[in-house]
Amino acid sequence: MPHQRSTEQFDLNDVLCQNKFCESLTIREVNTFLEFTEAVSYKKGDVIANIGEIGDALFFVIEGVTGLFHENQGKEVEIGELEAGELMGSMSFFDGKPRSARIRAMSADTKLLRISKTMYNRLRVEHPYISVLLLEQAIMSLDHLFRGVSIDIASFNQYMYGGLMR
C-alpha cells in the first residue's frame, strides 16, 4: 500500500531537474508539472501495480529501484528493473489494456512520483508542451525496456543455438 507524502518532504524539483524529462523545461514548468503529481512511497516488496489492472497512473522513480515481474506457471519471474529517473506504467496507461507485468518495490524506501490519468488529461489540455515531453519520456522508457529484452533474447539465442538461426 502506498504511503503518500507531501512533495516538500524531499526536493522533487532537484530530482526532476536532473532527469532527461526536464531538460527542456524551465523551473516554473517543472513546478507546474509537480502540481499535477503526488509523491508516494513504498516499502521493499510492496506491489505498486499488478498484472491485470488497467493503468490509472504513470510513475517516475525518484529514489530506489522497482522490479518488473511476469508470472510463469504461478511463479514470479523478474523481467527488468527500473531506477531513479525512469518512467514506468506507461503501456497500460496509454493503451487502456490490462497490465502484463507486476511492478514491485525492490528497495527499502522506494519513492515515486505519481500522475493519475485524470491529472494527465488536465495537463494535456492546460499545458500541452509539458504533456508532449512526458509522452516522449514514455516512448524512451518503452524503447529502453524493449532494447533490453531484445538483447536478452539475442543472447539466449546465441547461447542455445550458437548463432545458427535460419
Summary of the structure (lengths in Angstrom):
residues: 166
radius of gyration: 17.0
end to end distance: 48.0
largest distance: 56.9
contacts: 486
relative contact order: 0.19
helix: 43%
strand: 31%
